Amino acid sequence: MNKVTIKETQNPTILKFEFQEFITQNESFEFKNIDEAKNSPLAQQLFYLPFVKTIYISGNFIAVEKYSIVEWDDVKDAVAEQMEKFLNDGGTIIKVDENKAKKQPVTVYGETTPNPSALKFVVSKMLTKTPIEFKNIDQTKASPLAKELFKFPYVKEIFIDENYISVTKYEINDWQEITLELRSFIKQYIENGGEVLDENYVATETAKEEIKAKEFDNLDVTSQQIINILEEYVKPAVQADGGNIAFESYDENEKTVKVILQGACSGCPSSTFTLKSGIENMLKSMLNDESIKVEAVNG
């Protein structure tokens, strides 16, 4: 028995009708008339209602925008009932493209990090060799998955590396309230062949790495040593916690090493402690220089 929950949006002309399960396979649809909705029998049926202006279908909801000839309070229950009846009668919401790749089963599990606001979602397959961080939805051109995740209102930042997605949340929700929803979405998205990262972007990043390698050769010896220490001793441990660390610069006069923290490490309450007690002490010891200081550019 399919049950529809009605939710208001910031736009008074649009209502969301939420379902208990996902109704699309990692895709979003927008229909402005009955002709555009030929791949959605349900949307076509809804367009017979004279007040329906636009229909959006995504994730686990259908959003309907109305014309001003009616008030939602007068018709919303009838619309929800029509959706429920359609589904309970075995109706199709979106016609599946048979040419699409078949599901590739994967497992996804949540793993805590030192940052209470960040959780790692570990996937049973390699996602990328290029670590990448997204601070907001405008930065997600390279990652269709990140773009979809930012549509969840509690998602603040996203970091993707190797076989995991690190999600940083806003304080409004506890992890116990949202972990299952996020895990299920990521699992379904990947199983249905959704693109995690644009390979063209990855190729561009690889080219940047080659440029970095050339730049490395032009650095002073101390900077080279610092980078090698961070790569070999620090980065693996930081990545295990759902984050990343990158060398920014070394000031020989100030004896200051600047690093960039990403993913779960960015904004983590323990990151300052980690920098001071861990990385800084390690560099002092390995470089035999007690005056070295470490600062996080974004810490």
Buried (B, 14 or more C-beta within 10 A) or exposed (E): EBEBEEEEEEEEEBBBBBBEEBBBBBBEBBBEEBEBBEBBBBBBBBBEBEBBBBBBBBBBBBBBBBEEEBEBEEBBEEBBEBBBEBBEEEEEBBEEEEEEEEEEEBEBEBBEBBBBBBBBBBBEEEBBEBBBBBBEBEBBEBBBBBBBBBEBEBBBBBBBBEBBBBBBBEEEBEBEEBBEBBBBBBBBBBBBEBEBBEEEBBEEBEEEEEEEEEEEEEBEEBBBBBBEBBEEBBBEEBBEBBBBBBBEEBEEEEBBBBBBBBBBBBBBEBBBEBBEEBBBBBBBEBBEEEEBBBBBEBB
